[in-house]
Amino acid sequence: MALLGKRGKRKGGRRRNYEPASTGGRSLPSINFGPVGWVNWTGFILFGRLSIALVAETATTISEGAGADSIAAGVMTVACGWMSYLFATTPFRDEEELGEAFAARGKSSRD
């Protein structure tokens, strides 16, 4: 008790009075499982179609017993599928939103 001194017993803690994190005027996003902007849709369609084609290629090379070709096709299928997933779930920040972020820091987006 002698360590507390004149201040008395502390209540709450250091983080008690902190404001919530700034979200840039937007509410926090919920979990997104689909493309939102035009860039996301373009990448999702591009890599999605490529993934479908590579699944067919992988099946063909496996049925032919092509050895290393089937492994390469499988790796490319997974890579393109992952890219399609990333385009579907990653939010796109347009140039106007980026410009506002730079202006808030006192810099120009054209620097």
N, CA, C and O atoms as a GROMACS GRO file, in nm:
protein
  444
    1MET      N    1   0.080  -0.118   0.000
    1MET     CA    2   0.000   0.000   0.000
    1MET      C    3   0.085   0.125   0.000
    1MET      O    4   0.040   0.230  -0.046
    2ALA      N    5   0.205   0.116   0.050
    2ALA     CA    6   0.292   0.232   0.056
    2ALA      C    7   0.336   0.276  -0.082
    2ALA      O    8   0.374   0.391  -0.101
    3LEU      N    9   0.331   0.187  -0.180
    3LEU     CA   10   0.376   0.220  -0.315
    3LEU      C   11   0.279   0.314  -0.387
    3LEU      O   12   0.320   0.386  -0.478
    4LEU      N   13   0.154   0.315  -0.348
    4LEU     CA   14   0.055   0.398  -0.417
    4LEU      C   15   0.072   0.545  -0.382
    4LEU      O   16   0.039   0.631  -0.465
    5GLY      N   17   0.120   0.577  -0.268
    5GLY     CA   18   0.148   0.715  -0.232
    5GLY      C   19   0.025   0.803  -0.226
    5GLY      O   20  -0.081   0.759  -0.182
    6LYS      N   21   0.038   0.928  -0.272
    6LYS     CA   22  -0.068   1.027  -0.262
    6LYS      C   23  -0.176   1.008  -0.370
    6LYS      O   24  -0.288   1.056  -0.354
    7ARG      N   25  -0.143   0.938  -0.477
    7ARG     CA   26  -0.239   0.925  -0.587
    7ARG      C   27  -0.357   0.836  -0.553
    7ARG      O   28  -0.462   0.847  -0.617
    8GLY      N   29  -0.344   0.752  -0.456
    8GLY     CA   30  -0.453   0.662  -0.421
    8GLY      C   31  -0.457   0.542  -0.515
    8GLY      O   32  -0.366   0.520  -0.595
    9LYS      N   33  -0.562   0.468  -0.503
    9LYS     CA   34  -0.575   0.347  -0.584
    9LYS      C   35  -0.617   0.384  -0.726
    9LYS      O   36  -0.713   0.459  -0.747
   10ARG      N   37  -0.544   0.332  -0.822
   10ARG     CA   38  -0.576   0.361  -0.963
   10ARG      C   39  -0.697   0.282  -1.007
   10ARG      O   40  -0.718   0.168  -0.964
   11LYS      N   41  -0.774   0.343  -1.094
   11LYS     CA   42  -0.895   0.278  -1.145
   11LYS      C   43  -0.891   0.277  -1.297
   11LYS      O   44  -0.853   0.376  -1.359
   12GLY      N   45  -0.928   0.169  -1.354
   12GLY     CA   46  -0.942   0.162  -1.499
   12GLY      C   47  -0.818   0.114  -1.569
   12GLY      O   48  -0.814   0.002  -1.620
   13GLY      N   49  -0.718   0.194  -1.572
   13GLY     CA   50  -0.596   0.158  -1.643
   13GLY      C   51  -0.566   0.258  -1.752
   13GLY      O   52  -0.642   0.352  -1.776
   14ARG      N   53  -0.457   0.237  -1.815
   14ARG     CA   54  -0.407   0.333  -1.913
   14ARG      C   55  -0.496   0.344  -2.037
   14ARG      O   56  -0.515   0.453  -2.089
   15ARG      N   57  -0.551   0.233  -2.084
   15ARG     CA   58  -0.629   0.233  -2.207
   15ARG      C   59  -0.775   0.274  -2.185
   15ARG      O   60  -0.854   0.277  -2.280
   16ARG      N   61  -0.810   0.304  -2.064
   16ARG     CA   62  -0.949   0.335  -2.032
   16ARG      C   63  -1.002   0.453  -2.111
   16ARG      O   64  -1.116   0.451  -2.156
   17ASN      N   65  -0.921   0.557  -2.128
   17ASN     CA   66  -0.968   0.680  -2.190
   17ASN      C   67  -0.936   0.692  -2.339
   17ASN      O   68  -0.962   0.796  -2.400
   18TYR      N   69  -0.881   0.588  -2.398
   18TYR     CA   70  -0.849   0.595  -2.540
   18TYR      C   71  -0.976   0.593  -2.623
   18TYR      O   72  -1.074   0.527  -2.589
   19GLU      N   73  -0.972   0.668  -2.732
   19GLU     CA   74  -1.084   0.665  -2.824
   19GLU      C   75  -1.073   0.541  -2.911
   19GLU      O   76  -0.964   0.487  -2.928
   20PRO      N   77  -1.184   0.495  -2.966
   20PRO     CA   78  -1.176   0.382  -3.058
   20PRO      C   79  -1.093   0.419  -3.181
   20PRO      O   80  -1.080   0.537  -3.214
   21ALA      N   81  -1.039   0.321  -3.247
   21ALA     CA   82  -0.956   0.344  -3.365
   21ALA      C   83  -1.038   0.411  -3.474
   21ALA      O   84  -1.155   0.380  -3.494
   22SER      N   85  -0.975   0.504  -3.544
   22SER     CA   86  -1.041   0.573  -3.654
   22SER      C   87  -1.059   0.477  -3.771
   22SER      O   88  -0.968   0.401  -3.803
   23THR      N   89  -1.175   0.482  -3.833
   23THR     CA   90  -1.202   0.396  -3.949
   23THR      C   91  -1.217   0.478  -4.076
   23THR      O   92  -1.267   0.427  -4.176
   24GLY      N   93  -1.174   0.603  -4.074
   24GLY     CA   94  -1.181   0.685  -4.194
   24GLY      C   95  -1.323   0.722  -4.233
   24GLY      O   96  -1.351   0.741  -4.351
   25GLY      N   97  -1.412   0.733  -4.137
   25GLY     CA   98  -1.549   0.772  -4.167
   25GLY      C   99  -1.637   0.656  -4.210
   25GLY      O  100  -1.755   0.674  -4.239
   26ARG      N  101  -1.580   0.536  -4.213
   26ARG     CA  102  -1.659   0.419  -4.252
   26ARG      C  103  -1.676   0.330  -4.130
   26ARG      O  104  -1.596   0.334  -4.036
   27SER      N  105  -1.780   0.252  -4.133
   27SER     CA  106  -1.794   0.153  -4.027
   27SER      C  107  -1.701   0.037  -4.059
   27SER      O  108  -1.659   0.018  -4.173
   28LEU      N  109  -1.669  -0.039  -3.958
   28LEU     CA  110  -1.580  -0.152  -3.980
   28LEU      C  111  -1.648  -0.253  -4.072
   28LEU      O  112  -1.766  -0.283  -4.054
   29PRO      N  113  -1.574  -0.305  -4.170
   29PRO     CA  114  -1.638  -0.398  -4.265
   29PRO      C  115  -1.667  -0.532  -4.200
   29PRO      O  116  -1.592  -0.580  -4.115
   30SER      N  117  -1.776  -0.590  -4.243
   30SER     CA  118  -1.805  -0.726  -4.200
   30SER      C  119  -1.722  -0.820  -4.288
   30SER      O  120  -1.655  -0.776  -4.381
   31ILE      N  121  -1.728  -0.945  -4.259
   31ILE     CA  122  -1.651  -1.042  -4.339
   31ILE      C  123  -1.707  -1.041  -4.480
   31ILE      O  124  -1.827  -1.056  -4.501
   32ASN      N  125  -1.618  -1.024  -4.576
   32ASN     CA  126  -1.659  -1.012  -4.715
   32ASN      C  127  -1.623  -1.140  -4.790
   32ASN      O  128  -1.507  -1.179  -4.794
   33PHE      N  129  -1.724  -1.205  -4.848
   33PHE     CA  130  -1.699  -1.326  -4.922
   33PHE      C  131  -1.730  -1.310  -5.070
   33PHE      O  132  -1.750  -1.410  -5.140
   34GLY      N  133  -1.735  -1.189  -5.119
   34GLY     CA  134  -1.763  -1.168  -5.260
   34GLY      C  135  -1.697  -1.041  -5.309
   34GLY      O  136  -1.668  -0.952  -5.230
   35PRO      N  137  -1.673  -1.031  -5.440
   35PRO     CA  138  -1.611  -0.911  -5.497
   35PRO      C  139  -1.700  -0.788  -5.477
   35PRO      O  140  -1.822  -0.798  -5.480
   36VAL      N  141  -1.636  -0.671  -5.456
   36VAL     CA  142  -1.711  -0.549  -5.429
   36VAL      C  143  -1.698  -0.451  -5.545
   36VAL      O  144  -1.800  -0.411  -5.602
   37GLY      N  145  -1.578  -0.411  -5.583
   37GLY     CA  146  -1.556  -0.312  -5.687
   37GLY      C  147  -1.533  -0.374  -5.823
   37GLY      O  148  -1.528  -0.496  -5.838
   38TRP      N  149  -1.519  -0.288  -5.923
   38TRP     CA  150  -1.501  -0.338  -6.060
   38TRP      C  151  -1.367  -0.409  -6.075
   38TRP      O  152  -1.357  -0.505  -6.152
   39VAL      N  153  -1.265  -0.365  -6.004
   39VAL     CA  154  -1.134  -0.431  -6.012
   39VAL      C  155  -1.143  -0.571  -5.952
   39VAL      O  156  -1.088  -0.666  -6.007
   40ASN      N  157  -1.213  -0.583  -5.841
   40ASN     CA  158  -1.229  -0.714  -5.778
   40ASN      C  159  -1.306  -0.809  -5.869
   40ASN      O  160  -1.270  -0.926  -5.881
   41TRP      N  161  -1.411  -0.759  -5.932
   41TRP     CA  162  -1.489  -0.845  -6.022
   41TRP      C  163  -1.404  -0.887  -6.142
   41TRP      O  164  -1.410  -1.003  -6.184
   42THR      N  165  -1.328  -0.794  -6.198
   42THR     CA  166  -1.245  -0.827  -6.315
   42THR      C  167  -1.143  -0.935  -6.281
   42THR      O  168  -1.130  -1.033  -6.354
   43GLY      N  169  -1.071  -0.918  -6.171
   43GLY     CA  170  -0.972  -1.018  -6.131
   43GLY      C  171  -1.035  -1.150  -6.093
   43GLY      O  172  -0.981  -1.256  -6.124
   44PHE      N  173  -1.150  -1.144  -6.025
   44PHE     CA  174  -1.219  -1.266  -5.986
   44PHE      C  175  -1.262  -1.346  -6.108
   44PHE      O  176  -1.244  -1.467  -6.113
   45ILE      N  177  -1.319  -1.278  -6.207
   45ILE     CA  178  -1.362  -1.347  -6.329
   45ILE      C  179  -1.243  -1.399  -6.407
   45ILE      O  180  -1.245  -1.513  -6.455
   46LEU      N  181  -1.138  -1.318  -6.420
   46LEU     CA  182  -1.019  -1.359  -6.495
   46LEU      C  183  -0.955  -1.484  -6.434
   46LEU      O  184  -0.936  -1.584  -6.502
   47PHE      N  185  -0.923  -1.476  -6.307
   47PHE     CA  186  -0.856  -1.589  -6.242
   47PHE      C  187  -0.951  -1.705  -6.216
   47PHE      O  188  -0.907  -1.820  -6.212
   48GLY      N  189  -1.079  -1.677  -6.198
   48GLY     CA  190  -1.177  -1.785  -6.182
   48GLY      C  191  -1.190  -1.869  -6.307
   48GLY      O  192  -1.189  -1.992  -6.300
   49ARG      N  193  -1.201  -1.805  -6.422
   49ARG     CA  194  -1.208  -1.879  -6.549
   49ARG      C  195  -1.079  -1.954  -6.576
   49ARG      O  196  -1.082  -2.068  -6.624
   50LEU      N  197  -0.967  -1.893  -6.547
   50LEU     CA  198  -0.838  -1.958  -6.565
   50LEU      C  199  -0.826  -2.080  -6.473
   50LEU      O  200  -0.772  -2.183  -6.513
   51SER      N  201  -0.876  -2.068  -6.351
   51SER     CA  202  -0.873  -2.181  -6.257
   51SER      C  203  -0.956  -2.297  -6.308
   51SER      O  204  -0.915  -2.413  -6.298
   52ILE      N  205  -1.073  -2.267  -6.362
   52ILE     CA  206  -1.159  -2.373  -6.417
   52ILE      C  207  -1.089  -2.444  -6.533
   52ILE      O  208  -1.093  -2.566  -6.543
   53ALA      N  209  -1.026  -2.366  -6.620
   53ALA     CA  210  -0.954  -2.425  -6.733
   53ALA      C  211  -0.836  -2.510  -6.684
   53ALA      O  212  -0.808  -2.616  -6.740
   54LEU      N  213  -0.769  -2.464  -6.581
   54LEU     CA  214  -0.655  -2.540  -6.528
   54LEU      C  215  -0.699  -2.666  -6.455
   54LEU      O  216  -0.624  -2.764  -6.453
   55VAL      N  217  -0.816  -2.666  -6.394
   55VAL     CA  218  -0.869  -2.789  -6.334
   55VAL      C  219  -0.889  -2.894  -6.443
   55VAL      O  220  -0.854  -3.011  -6.425
   56ALA      N  221  -0.945  -2.852  -6.557
   56ALA     CA  222  -0.963  -2.945  -6.669
   56ALA      C  223  -0.827  -2.994  -6.722
   56ALA      O  224  -0.812  -3.111  -6.754
   57GLU      N  225  -0.730  -2.904  -6.731
   57GLU     CA  226  -0.597  -2.941  -6.778
   57GLU      C  227  -0.530  -3.039  -6.681
   57GLU      O  228  -0.466  -3.135  -6.724
   58THR      N  229  -0.546  -3.014  -6.551
   58THR     CA  230  -0.489  -3.104  -6.451
   58THR      C  231  -0.550  -3.243  -6.462
   58THR      O  232  -0.478  -3.343  -6.457
   59ALA      N  233  -0.683  -3.249  -6.478
   59ALA     CA  234  -0.750  -3.379  -6.492
   59ALA      C  235  -0.703  -3.452  -6.618
   59ALA      O  236  -0.684  -3.573  -6.616
   60THR      N  237  -0.684  -3.377  -6.726
   60THR     CA  238  -0.638  -3.437  -6.852
   60THR      C  239  -0.497  -3.492  -6.838
   60THR      O  240  -0.471  -3.605  -6.882
   61THR      N  241  -0.407  -3.416  -6.779
   61THR     CA  242  -0.268  -3.462  -6.766
   61THR      C  243  -0.257  -3.580  -6.669
   61THR      O  244  -0.173  -3.667  -6.688
   62ILE      N  245  -0.342  -3.583  -6.566
   62ILE     CA  246  -0.340  -3.697  -6.474
   62ILE      C  247  -0.389  -3.822  -6.545
   62ILE      O  248  -0.333  -3.930  -6.529
   63SER      N  249  -0.496  -3.807  -6.626
   63SER     CA  250  -0.550  -3.924  -6.696
   63SER      C  251  -0.453  -3.977  -6.802
   63SER      O  252  -0.453  -4.096  -6.833
   64GLU      N  253  -0.371  -3.888  -6.858
   64GLU     CA  254  -0.272  -3.930  -6.958
   64GLU      C  255  -0.145  -3.984  -6.893
   64GLU      O  256  -0.061  -4.043  -6.962
   65GLY      N  257  -0.129  -3.963  -6.764
   65GLY     CA  258  -0.008  -4.007  -6.695
   65GLY      C  259   0.114  -3.927  -6.737
   65GLY      O  260   0.220  -3.984  -6.763
   66ALA      N  261   0.099  -3.795  -6.742
   66ALA     CA  262   0.206  -3.710  -6.794
   66ALA      C  263   0.311  -3.673  -6.691
   66ALA      O  264   0.400  -3.593  -6.721
   67GLY      N  265   0.306  -3.728  -6.571
   67GLY     CA  266   0.411  -3.707  -6.472
   67GLY      C  267   0.424  -3.564  -6.423
   67GLY      O  268   0.336  -3.514  -6.354
   68ALA      N  269   0.534  -3.499  -6.460
   68ALA     CA  270   0.564  -3.364  -6.412
   68ALA      C  271   0.465  -3.261  -6.465
   68ALA      O  272   0.443  -3.158  -6.400
   69ASP      N  273   0.406  -3.284  -6.580
   69ASP     CA  274   0.307  -3.190  -6.634
   69ASP      C  275   0.184  -3.181  -6.543
   69ASP      O  276   0.127  -3.074  -6.525
   70SER      N  277   0.144  -3.294  -6.487
   70SER     CA  278   0.027  -3.291  -6.399
   70SER      C  279   0.058  -3.218  -6.268
   70SER      O  280  -0.029  -3.152  -6.212
   71ILE      N  281   0.182  -3.229  -6.222
   71ILE     CA  282   0.221  -3.155  -6.101
   71ILE      C  283   0.222  -3.005  -6.129
   71ILE      O  284   0.171  -2.926  -6.049
   72ALA      N  285   0.279  -2.966  -6.242
   72ALA     CA  286   0.283  -2.824  -6.278
   72ALA      C  287   0.142  -2.769  -6.298
   72ALA      O  288   0.113  -2.657  -6.255
   73ALA      N  289   0.055  -2.846  -6.361
   73ALA     CA  290  -0.083  -2.801  -6.382
   73ALA      C  291  -0.154  -2.788  -6.248
   73ALA      O  292  -0.233  -2.696  -6.229
   74GLY      N  293  -0.128  -2.880  -6.156
   74GLY     CA  294  -0.190  -2.872  -6.023
   74GLY      C  295  -0.143  -2.750  -5.945
   74GLY      O  296  -0.223  -2.683  -5.879
   75VAL      N  297  -0.014  -2.720  -5.954
   75VAL     CA  298   0.040  -2.602  -5.886
   75VAL      C  299  -0.021  -2.474  -5.944
   75VAL      O  300  -0.058  -2.384  -5.869
   76MET      N  301  -0.031  -2.467  -6.076
   76MET     CA  302  -0.090  -2.349  -6.139
   76MET      C  303  -0.239  -2.336  -6.105
   76MET      O  304  -0.290  -2.225  -6.089
   77THR      N  305  -0.308  -2.450  -6.094
   77THR     CA  306  -0.450  -2.446  -6.056
   77THR      C  307  -0.466  -2.387  -5.916
   77THR      O  308  -0.552  -2.302  -5.894
   78VAL      N  309  -0.383  -2.432  -5.823
   78VAL     CA  310  -0.390  -2.380  -5.687
   78VAL      C  311  -0.354  -2.232  -5.683
   78VAL      O  312  -0.420  -2.154  -5.614
   79ALA      N  313  -0.250  -2.192  -5.758
   79ALA     CA  314  -0.207  -2.052  -5.759
   79ALA      C  315  -0.317  -1.961  -5.816
   79ALA      O  316  -0.346  -1.856  -5.759
   80CYS      N  317  -0.377  -2.001  -5.925
   80CYS     CA  318  -0.483  -1.918  -5.985
   80CYS      C  319  -0.610  -1.919  -5.900
   80CYS      O  320  -0.680  -1.818  -5.893
   81GLY      N  321  -0.639  -2.031  -5.837
   81GLY     CA  322  -0.753  -2.036  -5.745
   81GLY      C  323  -0.733  -1.944  -5.627
   81GLY      O  324  -0.827  -1.878  -5.582
   82TRP      N  325  -0.610  -1.939  -5.575
   82TRP     CA  326  -0.578  -1.850  -5.463
   82TRP      C  327  -0.591  -1.704  -5.506
   82TRP      O  328  -0.644  -1.622  -5.430
   83MET      N  329  -0.543  -1.671  -5.625
   83MET     CA  330  -0.556  -1.534  -5.675
   83MET      C  331  -0.702  -1.495  -5.690
   83MET      O  332  -0.741  -1.382  -5.659
   84SER      N  333  -0.784  -1.587  -5.739
   84SER     CA  334  -0.927  -1.561  -5.752
   84SER      C  335  -0.990  -1.535  -5.616
   84SER      O  336  -1.073  -1.445  -5.601
   85TYR      N  337  -0.951  -1.615  -5.517
   85TYR     CA  338  -1.001  -1.594  -5.380
   85TYR      C  339  -0.959  -1.458  -5.326
   85TYR      O  340  -1.039  -1.388  -5.264
   86LEU      N  341  -0.834  -1.420  -5.350
   86LEU     CA  342  -0.787  -1.290  -5.301
   86LEU      C  343  -0.861  -1.174  -5.367
   86LEU      O  344  -0.896  -1.077  -5.300
   87PHE      N  345  -0.885  -1.184  -5.498
   87PHE     CA  346  -0.962  -1.079  -5.565
   87PHE      C  347  -1.104  -1.072  -5.512
   87PHE      O  348  -1.164  -0.964  -5.506
   88ALA      N  349  -1.159  -1.185  -5.472
   88ALA     CA  350  -1.297  -1.187  -5.422
   88ALA      C  351  -1.309  -1.129  -5.283
   88ALA      O  352  -1.413  -1.072  -5.250
   89THR      N  353  -1.205  -1.141  -5.200
   89THR     CA  354  -1.220  -1.102  -5.060
   89THR      C  355  -1.141  -0.979  -5.019
   89THR      O  356  -1.165  -0.926  -4.910
   90THR      N  357  -1.047  -0.930  -5.100
   90THR     CA  358  -0.967  -0.814  -5.063
   90THR      C  359  -1.036  -0.687  -5.109
   90THR      O  360  -1.071  -0.675  -5.226
   91PRO      N  361  -1.057  -0.590  -5.018
   91PRO     CA  362  -1.124  -0.466  -5.060
   91PRO      C  363  -1.034  -0.382  -5.149
   91PRO      O  364  -0.913  -0.376  -5.129
   92PHE      N  365  -1.094  -0.317  -5.246
   92PHE     CA  366  -1.023  -0.230  -5.340
   92PHE      C  367  -1.038  -0.087  -5.294
   92PHE      O  368  -1.149  -0.041  -5.265
   93ARG      N  369  -0.925  -0.016  -5.285
   93ARG     CA  370  -0.928   0.126  -5.249
   93ARG      C  371  -0.909   0.208  -5.376
   93ARG      O  372  -0.803   0.202  -5.438
   94ASP      N  373  -1.011   0.283  -5.413
   94ASP     CA  374  -1.001   0.361  -5.536
   94ASP      C  375  -0.914   0.485  -5.516
   94ASP      O  376  -0.875   0.516  -5.403
   95GLU      N  377  -0.883   0.554  -5.625
   95GLU     CA  378  -0.790   0.666  -5.622
   95GLU      C  379  -0.843   0.781  -5.535
   95GLU      O  380  -0.765   0.848  -5.468
   96GLU      N  381  -0.974   0.803  -5.536
   96GLU     CA  382  -1.031   0.911  -5.455
   96GLU      C  383  -1.011   0.882  -5.306
   96GLU      O  384  -0.975   0.972  -5.229
   97GLU      N  385  -1.033   0.758  -5.266
   97GLU     CA  386  -1.015   0.721  -5.126
   97GLU      C  387  -0.867   0.730  -5.086
   97GLU      O  388  -0.835   0.773  -4.975
   98LEU      N  389  -0.777   0.691  -5.177
   98LEU     CA  390  -0.635   0.703  -5.149
   98LEU      C  391  -0.594   0.849  -5.140
   98LEU      O  392  -0.510   0.885  -5.056
   99GLY      N  393  -0.652   0.935  -5.226
   99GLY     CA  394  -0.622   1.077  -5.221
   99GLY      C  395  -0.662   1.139  -5.089
   99GLY      O  396  -0.591   1.223  -5.035
  100GLU      N  397  -0.778   1.097  -5.036
  100GLU     CA  398  -0.821   1.147  -4.906
  100GLU      C  399  -0.725   1.102  -4.796
  100GLU      O  400  -0.698   1.177  -4.702
  101ALA      N  401  -0.675   0.981  -4.807
  101ALA     CA  402  -0.581   0.930  -4.706
  101ALA      C  403  -0.451   1.010  -4.708
  101ALA      O  404  -0.396   1.042  -4.603
  102PHE      N  405  -0.401   1.042  -4.829
  102PHE     CA  406  -0.280   1.122  -4.840
  102PHE      C  407  -0.303   1.265  -4.791
  102PHE      O  408  -0.216   1.324  -4.727
  103ALA      N  409  -0.421   1.321  -4.820
  103ALA     CA  410  -0.451   1.457  -4.777
  103ALA      C  411  -0.458   1.465  -4.625
  103ALA      O  412  -0.420   1.566  -4.565
  104ALA      N  413  -0.507   1.359  -4.563
  104ALA     CA  414  -0.516   1.358  -4.418
  104ALA      C  415  -0.378   1.358  -4.354
  104ALA      O  416  -0.360   1.405  -4.242
  105ARG      N  417  -0.279   1.304  -4.426
  105ARG     CA  418  -0.142   1.304  -4.373
  105ARG      C  419  -0.065   1.427  -4.416
  105ARG      O  420   0.050   1.443  -4.376
  106GLY      N  421  -0.125   1.515  -4.498
  106GLY     CA  422  -0.060   1.638  -4.539
  106GLY      C  423   0.028   1.621  -4.661
  106GLY      O  424   0.116   1.703  -4.686
  107LYS      N  425   0.007   1.516  -4.738
  107LYS     CA  426   0.085   1.492  -4.858
  107LYS      C  427  -0.007   1.489  -4.978
  107LYS      O  428  -0.128   1.470  -4.964
  108SER      N  429   0.048   1.508  -5.094
  108SER     CA  430  -0.029   1.499  -5.216
  108SER      C  431  -0.022   1.357  -5.270
  108SER      O  432   0.081   1.291  -5.258
  109SER      N  433  -0.132   1.310  -5.329
  109SER     CA  434  -0.131   1.176  -5.385
  109SER      C  435  -0.053   1.170  -5.517
  109SER      O  436  -0.027   1.062  -5.569
  110ARG      N  437  -0.016   1.286  -5.570
  110ARG     CA  438   0.058   1.291  -5.696
  110ARG      C  439   0.209   1.299  -5.675
  110ARG      O  440   0.284   1.301  -5.773
  111ASP      N  441   0.257   1.302  -5.549
  111ASP     CA  442   0.402   1.312  -5.523
  111ASP      C  443   0.474   1.186  -5.559
  111ASP      O  444   0.596   1.177  -5.542
   0.00000   0.00000   0.00000
